Structures are given as structure tokens and as C-alpha cells.
Amino acid sequence: MTLLLALRGTTWRCSGHLLARHFSQAARRGERPGGEWLSRLRLDDLAPTSRSAGGLELLFGLFPCLLALQAARRRVARLLLQAGRSGLQGERAELLRVAEARDIPVLRLRRQKLDALCGYQVHQGVCMEVSPLRPRPWTEAGEVRPGGDPQQLWLVLEGLQDPRNLGAVLRSAHFLGVEKLIVSQRNSCPLTPIVSKASAGAVEVMDVFSTDDLEGFLQAKAQQGWLVAGTVGCRGPEISQSSEIPITSCLEFLWDRPTLLVLGNESSGLSQEVQASCQLLLTILPGRQLPPGLESLNVSVAAGIILHSICSQRKGFSGDGKREQILQDSQEPLVTPEGPRAAQHPRLSSGSEKQRVSVASSVNEDTST
């Protein structure tokens, strides 16, 4: 048995060396990596390893793996690709190029084996054995003085426990331009591979920090001039100690100074201690009378709505002016079969159409296998 394992390890080392050498030669010739050479690799050539013993976990999904490679925050042991693809294009080709540049072993497995390895999650034919990703201490987040840019926005999460909720919140926060994200260490979900997949890889590139004293952190930022804005359901919890904190609709909030937006646990919301550290409470007003149990939204949905209502007040993206161009495009008349009435609506303009196509492509990325 020892001899068999040794021979298998030797086989992999030889295969990995030949594969890396082939990629290097192909890159020098300007060829796309992968293709026929990748299809000739021996299937299921996966030497047994103990990820837990090596402190590794299995990251899955095309964009989580690609962004993790590009960000280089994790140690990557191996890249695992699904067999059956004759060639690699687009992001998958870029994935191989980055792996080859970093001398990361690439293996090819059958779909059934990849399914089992990642617990039958939607892996899109790509997995990686990587070191865990952990938040940094909030003391490394740096200082932003109120005298600087007044439109600074940090997102603070207290006790989010569902990894898919956390991932969805991270994705919205990154998309809408939140600068930093702070999570409480107590009763919070770690940054697992499921979080990375639900965030479409946003967690791999975002600045995520943590604190074991959330109330102290909020109070310290308030003393520096930050506005600490909590969130409550439309009816709000019982606020015994914090009854004097004003509650306002997120649509009426004026973003005129650095702000910390604080979201609470999926079921119980903000704790009384954290709520007492807030200077303002934001809520989302419903569009109809709601029965008990439906008067609140999923935390990731609520996060997206409130963040959009705040970030839409931003005075344009820095540097390239893309947001201003989209706004200009949205005012251009549109000739449609429905006549000038449809053309009067900015939502039907070419700029908005491009945004809808982008969002649709992003949604498709999540559901493809």
C-alpha cells in the first residue's frame, strides 16, 4: 500500500510538472491554455489529501475561484476542473493563465467527483483547495475623518448567521460602493466557501474586518463624527431603552456625513445594546397592510434596498465618470414601436438597457452548472 501511494504521488508530480511546462510553452506561443492537452490528462488523478489537516477548504464556483486567484489573499493548493470540456475560453482560460503563472497544480476530475467533493453545491466545473479567508481586526480599517469625503459608507453586521444571507449582503455592498464591512465576532457566520459563492466572489476582494466589541466600536466612531444608523422593521421592535432614537424611512435619509449602517440578526434584528449605540434608525415602509409575520424583509433584500437608497445620493463615481455618462444616456430619446410615450421613460433608454443586460448576465452566472 505504501508503494502504491508513493507511485501515485510520483504520477501526479510528473503530470503536474508536464502540465505546468506545457502551459508555459503555450503562453510563449500565444496559444490559449487548456484544450486538447487538458483533455488528455488522466481522469480522477487526485491524490488523497486531508484538507482539514492542512488547514484547507474547498472553494467552488467560477468567479469565486478566479477572484480568489487574482486577489492572492489565500494560499492555493490545487485547482480542480471538470472533465468533458474540449477547450477553455473567457474566464476559464484566465483562470488557467493565473494558475500557471503561480505554478498551481491543475487537476481534471469527472463531474460526479466534483459534485461529491463540494457537497453537491453549484460549482460550475471549477473548485480550488485553498486556505480559509478570515476578517482582519477593525483597528486595521484605517481612519476617515469627517473633514474629508462626507459620503463615506461602512456596513456593520451584527450576528448574521446564514452564509447565503451574508454572501448576498456582501455582493450588494460591493456592487453599490460600500467602502468597508465590519462584522461582529459573536454569533456571526465565518467567511466560508458558501459565503464566497453567494457573493459571486465579492468577499474575495472586499475589505472585511471584525470586532469583538461592537458597541465600543460604534461609540468610538460616533465620537469621531460618524453617523451611526441602525435598521429596524417597518413596525420596529420594542425599544425600551432607546425610545428617543428617531426612526425614519430610508427614502428620506439625507447622506451628508460619514455613515455606519448597522444591520442585525436575521430573526431578532439589532440587540438592545447595539441599538442604544445608534443615533438614527432607518426602516423600509411597506406598500400595503401586512399580516403578522410578513412585516419585515429578508436581511439581504433589506440591505440591498437601504444601501441603494443611500448610495443613489452619491455625487458620481470617482475618476472615470461612468455614472454621469449612464445618466446622460438615460435622457436621450428612444424610438420604439410604442411611440413617444415609451421614449419618455428613462428606464427604457439605451443606458438602462445595458444595465439590465449586465444584471441578467450576472444572474445567469449564479445558476449555470
N, C-alpha and C positions, 0 to 999 in steps of 0.2 A: 504493500500500500504506500509506503514511504517513497519507493522508487517511482510508482505511478504518479504521485503528486509532484515529485521533482521533475519528471518528464513533462507533465502538463504545464508546470511553471516555465520550463525551458521553451516549450512550444509557444506559449504566449509571448515570452520575451522576444523570441525570434520574429513572431508575427508582428508584434508592436514595433520592433526596430525596422522591419521591412516596410510597414505601412507609413511610419514617420518619414523614412527615406524617400518613399515614392511621392508623398505629398510635397516634400521639399523640391524634388526634381520637377514635379508637375507645376509647382508655383514658379520656378525659374523659367519654364517653357511657356508660362502664361495660360496654362490649362486649368479648367475647373476641377477642384478636388473631388474625389469620390468616383462615381461612375462605375466602369467595368471592374477596376481594381477592388473597389469596395465590395462588389458583388461576389468576388472570388474568395473573400475571407471565409474561413471555416465557420459555419454557423454554431452558435452557442459556445464559442470558445471563451468561456467565462470561468476563470479560475476561482474557486470558492474563497470568499473573504468574509470577515466578520466586521460589518460596518460599525456596530456598536463598540466593539473592542478598539477599533481605530478612531473612534470619535467622529464617524462619518454618518451622513444621512443621504437619502436618495431624493434628489431634486428632479422634478419631472415637468414636461411641457416645453415647447419650442422657445418661447420668449423668456420664461424664467431662466432657462439654461443659457441662452445667448447673452442676456443682460448680466447674468452672474459671471460669465467668462469675460465680458467686456469690462465690468466694474472691478474685477480682480480682488474682491473682498474675501472670497472664500478660497480655501485650498481645494483643488480639484484632483481627485484620484483617477477617475476614468470617465470617459464619455461613452454612453451606450446608445446605439442607433438600431432602429427596427430594420430587420431584413426585408427584402422584397421591393426596395426602391432601386430602379435601374440607374438613376442619376440624382444628383443633389443640386438644387437651384435656390436662388434667393437667400433667405435667412439660413437655410440648412447648409448651403455652401459656405456662408460666412461663419457659421458655427464650426465647420471643419477647418477653415482657414485659421481662426483664432486658436483652436485646439492644437493645430500643427505648429503654430508659432510658439506656443508654450510647451511643446513636447508632451502633451497629454495623451495617454494611450486611448485609442478608439476601438471599440468592440462592436460587433454586429450580432444581434440576437433576434430570435423569432418573436413574433407579436405576442404569443402566449406567455413567453418567459418574461417579457417586459411588463405585461399585464399583471402577472403574479408578483414581480419584484416591487411594483409601486402600489400594490393593494387595489388593482383594478381602477385606478384613477385615470382620467383622460390625459394621457402622456404625449399624444401627437407624434409618437415614434421617436421621442428623444428623452433620455434620462441621464443624470450625472451623479456620481458618488462624490459628495462634497462635505466640507466641514460645516458645522452649524453657523448660522448668522445670528448674532446677538446685538441688542441695542447697546449703545455707548452711554456712559454716565452723562446726565444732563449738564453737568459742570463743563463738559466739552462742547456744549452747543454754542458758546460764544455770547457776546453781549450786543444787544441792539438798543441804542439809546433813543428815547423819544425825539430828540433833536434831529435825528436822521430821517429816513424814509418813514412817513406816518402810516403807510399802508403795508405794514408787516403783519403776517398772519401765521401763527403757530397753532397746530391742532394738538389738543391734550385728550388722552383717552384713559378713563378710569374703569378698570375691571372688565374690559371686553374679553369674552371667553370663547366665542365661536370663531375658529380660524377663518372661515369663509366671510363672516362679517368683517373681521379685521382686514382681510385682504381686499375686500370691496371698498372699505373706507380708505385704505392706502391708495388704491387705484384712483378714486375720485380726488383725493387730496393732491396727488401728484399731477393729475390732469389739470386741475384748476389753479395750481400755482402755490400751494401751501409751502412755506419755506422749510419748516421743521416739524417733526412729530414727536411728542413726548408720551410715553406710556407708563402707567403705574406698575411697579413690580408686583404688587399684591393682587392676587386673583386675576391676573391677566394672561392671555394666551401668548405663548412664545412665538417667535418668528419661524414657524415650521414650513416645510415644503408646500403644505396645503395653503398656507397664507400666501406664499410666493405665487402659486398658480392662480389663486383667486384674485391676486393683484395684477395678473398678467406680467409679473416680473418687476413691478414698480418698487417693491420692497428691496430689490437688489441695488437700486440706485438712489433711493431716498435717504435722507438723514433722519435716522430713528434713534431716539435717546430714551432713557428710563430714569425713574426716581423711586426711591423707597419712602419718600416723604412728600407726597403730592401737595398736601395743604401748605407745607413750608415753601415748596417751590412756587405755588401760586401767590402766596403772600409776598415772597421776595420779588417776584416780577411786578406785582402791583405797586410795591414801594419804588420801583424803577420807573413807574409811569405807564405801565402796560394796563390795558383794559382787560379784566378777566370776565369773560362772558360764558355763563353756563347754558345748558339747554334743558327744557322740560317739555312734557307732553302738552297738548292743547288745553287740557284741564289742569295740568300741573299736579305734582304730589302735595301732600300736606307739608306746609312749610312753617313749622312751629318757631324755630329759632331764627329763620331768615325771612319772615313775613314782610319785612320792609324792602326787600330786594325787588326792584321794578321788573316786571315781565312785559316784553314787547314782541310783536310779530317780527320774524326775521326780515320781512319785506320792508319794514320801517326802520331797520337798523342803519345808522349812519357810521360808516367806517372812516374815521378821521384820525385815528391814532393806532399805534401797535397793539394788536389784539391777540389774546389767547382764547380760542374757542374750545370749551370743555364738554366732552360727550361722556355719558355714563354707561353703566352696565345694561345689557340687553333687556333684562326684566325689571330691575329695581331703579334704573337711572342713576343719578348722582347721589352719593352718600350725603348725609346731612353735614358732615364736616367739610367736604369739598364744596357743597352748595353754599355754606356760610362764608367761604372764601371768595365767592363770586360777587361782582359789583352789578351785574346785569344778567337777566335770564331771557333767552330767546326761545320762541316757540313757533310752530308751524300751524296756522289756522286751517281747519278742515273746510271742505266745500259743501258740507251738508251735516245734518244732525246724525250723530253716530251712536249706535248701541254700546253698552259697556263691553270692554274688551277690544274695541276697534278704534278707540280714541287716540291711539299712538301708532307710529310707523316703525318699521324695521330700522335699526340703528344705522345701517349702511345707507338706506334710502334717505333717512332724515339728514345724515351727514352730507350727502350729495346736494340736497335741496338747500340747506342752510349755507354750505360753502359756496354754492353758485350765487345765492342772493348776496353774499358778501363780496365775492371776488368779481362779480359783474360791475362793481363800483371802481375797479382798478383803472387807473388812467392810461392803460395801454401797456403792452409787453415791452420790456427793455430791449433797446438795441435795434431790432430789425423792423419794427413797425408792422408786423404781420396782422395784428389785431385791427389796426387802423385801416389796412387795406381791405380786410374782410368786411368791415363796416361800410367802407366806401362802395364796395361791390354790391352790398345788400341794398343800396339805394338806387342802383341802376335799373331802368325799366326792363321788364321781361316780356317778350312777345310769346303769348301762349294761345292755344286753341280756345281757351275760355274767355279771351278778350282782355281789355284793360283792367277790369276789376281784379282779376287774379294777379296781374302785373303790379298792382298797387301794394301787394303784400310782400314785405321784405323777406319773409320766411321762404318765399318761392324763388328768390333770386339765385344767381349762379353761385355766389359765395356760400349761401346756406346749403345749396345742393351739394357742394364739395364737402361741407361738414357732415351732411347726412351719409354720404358715401363712405367717409372716413370712419364714422361710428359704426356703420354696417359691417365694414371690413373688420373692425375690432371685435364686434360681437361674433362674427364667423370664426375668428381665431380661437375663441374660447370653446366653441362647440365642435371643431373638427378633431378627428382622431388620427 
